Amino acid sequence: MSYATKTRPVSCTIAVVFLLTLLSSCGGSSGGGGGGGDDITIPEEFSFSLSIDELDPFTITDQGGSGVTLGTLAPVTGTYVVDSGICTLGRDSLINIVREGWEAPYNAFTIQVLSDITAETGRNPTQGSFKVTGGFPDTVSLTVVTSPSPGATISLNNGAQKTYTWDELYALYLDENEEYWRWQASLSALIITRVIEEVIFSGDTLLQIEVNDDLLEDDGSITYSGSPFPGSTPPSGVPVQQGTQTLSWTDTSWDSVLGPGDGFSWNYYWYWNNIPSEDIDLLYFGNVRMLGFLENSDGDEITSVGFMPEGSAAGGVFYDGFLIYTTEEVSPGVIDVYEDDVLVYDGGYGIVFSTE
């Protein structure tokens, strides 16, 4: 077997890797709902509230320096069903977007959810609608459809609608000859799905913390193995045959008990997520910090849990130069790592799940 490291045009990076990231959560294996190490009951469904600090916004940048910045003026709200991984972004949620490299005023716009947008882990939305507005006179509208094929209809200023499959819609982002409003529709669909995946990632992480609290208190961390590369040698540029992701606990209060105010982190060390049915997969490297652990309960049932700042103490989910590469199995046993197909995640958000 042979391996190679190659490059592809950077112009493809944001859309190709972005899309793949949307469809593959980088969280570890879920422990399932129903209870924690201390007989804590985990509700089947939570409401959530997600906010982005304007001083440390959530950014996604490609190797060429072009990126997307996400922001919120008010929290994005919705619901998350634990066992099924179904997430819903609630009506009137707003997400502000700035896209570097686009001409003003089309580079800055706001996504407003018009009707609840629902998706499950690793899937495209199955219902909902939103509109895109900004410092320009136009309004872009998108509505999720399920027939004749899953996808969405888009329109400009309530004009003629055109229906696209999800693949067709996402492909508009790569077409240099398209109009800005179609680029905005395509990017907004990607962003909506990215936000949903972040909610699911955070929810899954919190679930693992609750279910494995005794193990974290005893050992300080839990490590999961990634997919092994085929053969006896990893691809060029990758130092290990099989990567890992490690969830670690920081006992901020120094009381040897996992609880409010503590910190956590995910460390992805060349963690490869190989999906056998797909030729293109993802390779993760870097750290995700989760600070300001919040936990409240009523008896033995959790009523709220999350990562949020408290007073002057930092809190939230933070990416620190987190790298996501694409890999491709170009022929059986031959894995190419595209070194220019990499996205860099920085900044983050605060998030709280509650039953109220």
matplotlib code that plots the C-alpha trace (Angstrom):
import matplotlib.pyplot as plt

x = [0.0, 1.1, 0.3, 0.7, 0.2, -1.2, -2.7, -5.9, -7.1, -7.6, -10.8, -12.4, -11.5, -14.2, -17.1, -15.6, -14.2, -17.0, -19.6, -17.8, -17.5, -21.2, -22.0, -19.6, -19.7, -16.3, -17.6, -16.7, -19.1, -22.2, -22.9, -26.7, -29.2, -30.9, -28.4, -25.0, -22.3, -24.1, -27.7, -28.4, -31.3, -30.8, -34.0, -34.9, -35.2, -33.6, -34.1, -30.9, -29.5, -26.3, -24.5, -21.3, -19.1, -18.4, -14.9, -14.1, -16.3, -16.5, -14.4, -13.7, -10.8, -9.1, -5.4, -5.7, -6.8, -10.4, -12.9, -16.4, -17.2, -20.3, -21.9, -25.1, -26.8, -29.3, -29.0, -29.9, -32.5, -34.1, -34.4, -32.2, -33.4, -30.7, -31.2, -32.1, -29.6, -32.4, -31.8, -34.2, -33.3, -36.2, -38.1, -36.7, -33.1, -30.6, -27.0, -24.8, -22.3, -19.2, -17.6, -14.1, -13.3, -16.8, -17.6, -19.5, -22.4, -22.9, -20.2, -22.1, -25.6, -28.0, -29.8, -33.2, -35.0, -38.6, -39.9, -38.2, -35.3, -34.8, -32.0, -30.4, -26.8, -24.9, -28.0, -29.3, -32.3, -35.7, -37.9, -37.8, -37.2, -35.0, -34.3, -31.1, -31.0, -28.3, -27.0, -28.4, -32.0, -32.5, -34.0, -33.0, -35.5, -34.9, -37.4, -36.5, -38.3, -38.4, -39.9, -39.3, -35.8, -34.5, -33.2, -34.5, -36.2, -34.6, -35.9, -34.9, -37.3, -40.2, -39.8, -39.7, -38.6, -36.1, -35.6, -32.2, -31.1, -28.7, -25.7, -26.8, -27.4, -24.0, -22.3, -23.5, -20.9, -18.2, -19.5, -17.5, -20.1, -23.1, -24.7, -24.1, -27.6, -27.2, -23.8, -25.5, -28.2, -25.7, -23.4, -26.3, -27.5, -24.0, -23.9, -27.3, -26.2, -22.9, -24.6, -26.8, -23.8, -22.2, -25.2, -25.2, -21.4, -21.8, -24.8, -22.9, -19.9, -22.0, -23.7, -20.4, -19.3, -22.4, -22.3, -18.6, -18.1, -16.8, -14.2, -13.1, -12.7, -10.6, -8.5, -8.8, -9.4, -11.1, -9.4, -11.1, -9.2, -9.8, -10.0, -6.7, -5.1, -4.9, -1.6, 1.4, 2.4, 0.3, 0.1, 2.9, 2.8, 0.7, 3.0, 0.7, -1.1, -4.1, -5.0, -6.9, -9.4, -9.1, -11.7, -9.9, -11.2, -9.6, -10.6, -10.8, -12.1, -9.4, -12.0, -11.5, -15.2, -16.5, -18.8, -19.8, -17.0, -14.7, -13.1, -12.8, -11.0, -11.0, -7.6, -7.7, -4.4, -4.5, -8.0, -9.2, -12.9, -13.1, -16.6, -16.2, -19.0, -17.3, -14.1, -13.6, -13.2, -11.9, -8.8, -8.8, -5.9, -6.1, -7.8, -11.3, -11.6, -14.8, -14.8, -17.3, -19.1, -22.7, -24.9, -28.2, -30.6, -33.9, -33.5, -31.8, -32.8, -30.7, -32.5, -29.7, -26.2, -23.7, -20.6, -21.0, -19.1, -19.8, -18.7, -15.1, -14.5, -14.3, -16.9, -18.0, -16.7, -13.5, -11.5, -7.8, -6.4, -8.3, -7.5, -9.7, -8.2, -9.8, -8.5, -9.4, -9.1, -8.1, -7.9, -8.1, -5.6, -4.3, -5.1, -4.3, -4.2, -5.0, -2.8, -4.4, -7.9, -7.9, -10.1, -9.0, -11.5, -11.0, -13.2, -16.4, -19.7, -21.5, -24.3, -26.7, -29.2, -32.2, -35.6, -37.3]
y = [0.0, 3.5, 6.9, 10.5, 14.0, 16.3, 19.7, 20.9, 24.4, 26.5, 27.9, 24.5, 24.4, 26.3, 24.5, 21.0, 20.7, 22.8, 20.5, 17.4, 18.9, 19.5, 15.9, 14.4, 15.3, 15.2, 14.2, 10.9, 7.9, 8.8, 7.0, 7.4, 9.1, 8.0, 8.5, 9.5, 8.1, 9.5, 8.3, 11.7, 11.5, 13.1, 14.4, 13.2, 16.7, 20.1, 23.6, 25.4, 28.9, 29.6, 33.0, 34.2, 36.8, 39.6, 40.0, 36.4, 35.4, 31.9, 31.9, 29.4, 30.2, 28.4, 28.2, 31.1, 33.3, 33.7, 33.0, 33.2, 34.9, 34.1, 36.3, 36.7, 39.8, 37.7, 34.0, 31.4, 29.1, 25.8, 22.2, 19.1, 15.5, 13.5, 9.9, 10.7, 13.6, 15.8, 19.5, 22.3, 25.9, 28.0, 30.6, 34.2, 33.0, 35.3, 34.6, 37.4, 36.4, 38.2, 36.6, 37.8, 38.3, 39.2, 42.7, 45.1, 45.2, 41.5, 40.3, 41.0, 39.7, 38.2, 34.8, 34.9, 31.7, 32.0, 28.6, 26.0, 24.3, 20.6, 18.2, 15.2, 14.3, 14.1, 15.0, 17.9, 19.7, 18.1, 21.1, 24.9, 28.1, 31.3, 34.6, 36.5, 40.3, 42.9, 46.3, 45.7, 46.1, 42.4, 39.6, 36.0, 33.3, 29.5, 26.8, 23.2, 20.6, 16.8, 16.1, 15.2, 15.1, 16.5, 20.0, 23.6, 26.2, 29.6, 33.0, 36.6, 39.3, 36.8, 36.2, 33.0, 30.0, 27.4, 24.1, 22.5, 19.3, 19.8, 18.9, 21.4, 24.1, 23.7, 23.6, 27.1, 28.3, 27.0, 28.6, 31.7, 32.8, 32.8, 35.9, 37.0, 36.2, 32.5, 32.5, 33.8, 31.2, 28.4, 29.7, 30.3, 26.7, 25.6, 27.9, 26.7, 23.1, 24.0, 25.6, 22.6, 20.3, 22.5, 22.2, 18.4, 18.3, 20.3, 18.3, 15.0, 16.3, 17.3, 13.9, 12.1, 14.2, 13.4, 9.6, 9.3, 11.6, 8.9, 7.8, 11.4, 12.0, 8.8, 9.1, 12.7, 11.8, 9.4, 8.5, 7.2, 5.7, 7.0, 4.9, 3.2, 3.9, 0.8, -0.9, -0.6, 3.0, 6.2, 8.8, 11.1, 14.0, 12.0, 10.7, 7.9, 4.9, 5.5, 8.8, 9.5, 12.0, 12.6, 14.2, 15.7, 17.3, 20.2, 20.4, 24.2, 24.2, 21.8, 19.7, 16.4, 16.5, 17.2, 20.1, 23.6, 25.9, 23.1, 23.0, 20.3, 19.9, 17.7, 16.9, 15.5, 14.0, 13.1, 11.6, 10.1, 9.5, 6.9, 6.2, 3.0, 3.9, 7.2, 7.9, 11.3, 11.5, 13.9, 14.2, 16.3, 17.9, 20.4, 21.3, 22.4, 24.0, 23.9, 26.3, 27.4, 24.1, 24.8, 22.2, 22.5, 19.8, 19.3, 16.2, 13.7, 15.3, 17.7, 21.0, 22.9, 22.1, 23.9, 26.0, 29.7, 32.6, 33.5, 37.0, 37.6, 33.9, 32.7, 30.2, 28.5, 26.2, 27.5, 26.4, 27.2, 26.9, 23.6, 21.9, 19.8, 18.1, 16.1, 12.6, 10.6, 7.0, 7.4, 3.6, 0.6, 1.1, 4.4, 7.4, 10.9, 13.7, 17.1, 19.5, 22.6, 21.3, 22.4, 24.6, 26.4, 26.9, 29.7, 31.4, 29.9, 30.3, 29.9, 27.3, 26.2, 23.3, 23.5, 21.9, 25.2]
z = [0.0, -0.7, 0.7, -0.5, 0.6, -2.0, -2.5, -4.1, -5.0, -1.8, -3.4, -2.8, 0.8, 2.6, 0.8, 0.5, 4.1, 5.5, 4.1, 5.2, 8.7, 8.8, 8.1, 10.6, 14.3, 15.9, 19.3, 20.9, 21.3, 23.3, 26.5, 25.9, 28.1, 31.3, 34.1, 35.3, 37.6, 40.7, 39.7, 38.1, 35.6, 32.2, 30.6, 27.2, 25.8, 26.6, 25.5, 24.6, 24.4, 22.4, 22.3, 20.7, 22.4, 20.0, 21.5, 20.7, 17.8, 16.2, 13.0, 10.3, 8.1, 5.2, 4.5, 2.1, 4.9, 3.7, 6.4, 7.9, 11.2, 13.1, 15.7, 17.7, 19.1, 21.0, 21.9, 19.3, 20.9, 20.2, 21.5, 21.6, 22.0, 23.7, 22.4, 18.8, 18.4, 16.9, 17.1, 16.3, 15.8, 17.0, 15.1, 15.2, 16.1, 14.4, 13.2, 11.9, 9.2, 7.8, 4.8, 4.0, 0.4, -0.7, -1.9, 0.5, 1.3, 0.4, 2.7, 5.9, 6.5, 9.0, 8.9, 10.6, 11.2, 10.1, 11.1, 13.2, 11.4, 12.4, 11.7, 13.4, 13.9, 10.6, 8.4, 6.5, 7.8, 7.2, 7.8, 8.4, 6.6, 7.0, 5.3, 4.7, 5.0, 5.4, 4.3, 0.8, -0.5, -1.3, 0.8, 0.2, 1.3, 1.8, 2.6, 3.3, 1.1, 1.2, -2.2, -5.0, -3.4, -0.1, -0.5, -0.5, -2.5, -2.7, -4.0, -4.2, -3.0, -2.9, -6.6, -8.6, -6.5, -7.6, -6.0, -5.4, -3.9, -1.0, -3.1, -5.8, -3.2, -1.5, -5.0, -5.6, -3.1, -5.4, -8.6, -9.3, -11.9, -9.5, -8.2, -4.6, -3.4, -4.4, -2.7, 0.4, 0.3, -0.1, 2.7, 5.0, 4.6, 5.5, 8.5, 9.8, 9.6, 11.3, 14.2, 14.6, 14.7, 17.3, 19.5, 19.1, 19.7, 23.0, 24.1, 23.4, 25.4, 28.4, 28.2, 28.3, 31.3, 33.2, 32.4, 33.0, 36.0, 38.3, 35.7, 35.1, 38.8, 39.2, 36.1, 34.9, 31.3, 28.9, 25.6, 22.4, 19.5, 15.9, 12.8, 12.0, 8.6, 6.4, 6.1, 8.5, 7.7, 8.1, 5.3, 4.8, 7.3, 9.8, 12.6, 13.9, 12.6, 14.7, 16.3, 19.5, 21.0, 24.8, 27.1, 30.1, 33.3, 35.2, 38.8, 39.0, 42.6, 43.8, 45.7, 43.8, 42.9, 39.4, 39.6, 38.6, 37.5, 36.4, 33.0, 30.4, 27.0, 24.0, 22.5, 19.0, 18.0, 14.3, 14.9, 11.7, 11.3, 8.5, 7.1, 5.1, 2.6, 1.8, -0.2, 1.5, 5.3, 7.9, 10.0, 13.2, 15.1, 18.0, 21.2, 22.2, 25.6, 27.6, 30.5, 33.1, 33.6, 34.8, 36.4, 38.3, 39.4, 41.1, 43.2, 41.0, 37.7, 35.8, 35.1, 33.4, 32.2, 30.0, 29.6, 30.3, 31.9, 35.5, 36.7, 35.5, 34.9, 31.3, 30.1, 26.9, 24.2, 22.6, 19.6, 19.5, 16.0, 15.6, 12.3, 10.1, 7.0, 4.3, 3.2, 0.2, -0.6, -4.2, -4.7, -2.4, 0.4, -1.0, 1.3, 0.2, 2.8, 1.1, 3.1, 1.6, 2.2, 5.9, 7.9, 11.1, 13.8, 16.4, 19.0, 20.3, 22.1, 25.3, 25.6, 28.2, 28.0, 30.4, 31.1, 31.7]

ax = plt.figure().add_subplot(projection="3d")
ax.plot(x, y, z, "-o")
ax.set_aspect("equal")
plt.show()
